[in-house]
Amino acid sequence: MIMADIKPEVLEAVKQQAKEGRIACAAARKLAEEFKVPYRVIGEAADELKIKIHSCELGCF
């Protein structure tokens, strides 16, 4: 998925939630649920924006 495929409002929400270039996994999941998109869309938005996901409950990040 390229940035053009991700809705601008999703990108903006990820930017708004990110502090110092990082977003908590729980916050990312909440955004996905709010926008009714798969979790991976939020992950891809974060990747495109060069934002790191942290505090993953699964230990992935």
C-alpha positions as CSV (number, residue, x, y, z in Angstrom):
1,M,0.0,0.0,0.0
2,I,1.3,3.4,-0.9
3,M,0.4,6.6,0.9
4,A,-2.1,7.6,-1.7
5,D,-4.1,4.5,-0.7
6,I,-4.3,5.6,2.9
7,K,-7.1,8.1,3.6
8,P,-5.7,11.6,4.5
9,E,-7.7,11.6,7.7
10,V,-6.1,8.4,8.8
11,L,-2.6,9.8,8.1
12,E,-3.4,13.0,10.0
13,A,-4.8,11.1,13.0
14,V,-1.6,9.0,13.2
15,K,0.5,12.2,13.0
16,Q,-1.6,13.8,15.8
17,Q,-1.2,10.7,18.1
18,A,2.5,10.4,17.5
19,K,4.7,12.0,20.1
20,E,8.4,12.5,19.2
21,G,8.0,10.2,16.2
22,R,6.4,7.4,18.1
23,I,2.9,6.0,18.8
24,A,1.9,3.4,21.3
25,C,0.6,0.1,19.9
26,A,-2.6,0.6,22.0
27,A,-3.2,4.0,20.5
28,A,-2.6,2.7,17.0
29,R,-5.1,-0.1,17.5
30,K,-7.6,2.4,18.8
31,L,-7.2,4.5,15.7
32,A,-7.8,1.4,13.5
33,E,-11.0,0.7,15.4
34,E,-12.2,4.3,15.2
35,F,-11.6,4.5,11.4
36,K,-12.8,0.9,10.9
37,V,-9.6,-0.1,9.0
38,P,-7.4,-3.2,9.5
39,Y,-4.6,-2.7,12.0
40,R,-2.0,-3.1,9.2
41,V,-3.4,0.1,7.6
42,I,-2.4,2.1,10.7
43,G,1.0,0.3,10.7
44,E,1.5,1.2,7.0
45,A,0.5,4.8,7.7
46,A,3.1,4.9,10.5
47,D,5.7,3.5,8.2
48,E,5.0,6.0,5.5
49,L,5.2,8.8,8.1
50,K,8.4,7.4,9.6
51,I,6.7,6.9,12.9
52,K,7.7,4.0,15.2
53,I,5.2,1.9,17.0
54,H,6.2,1.1,20.6
55,S,4.9,-0.6,23.7
56,C,3.4,-3.6,21.8
57,E,1.7,-6.0,24.1
58,L,2.8,-8.8,21.9
59,G,6.4,-7.8,22.0
60,C,6.7,-7.2,18.3
61,F,7.9,-3.6,18.5
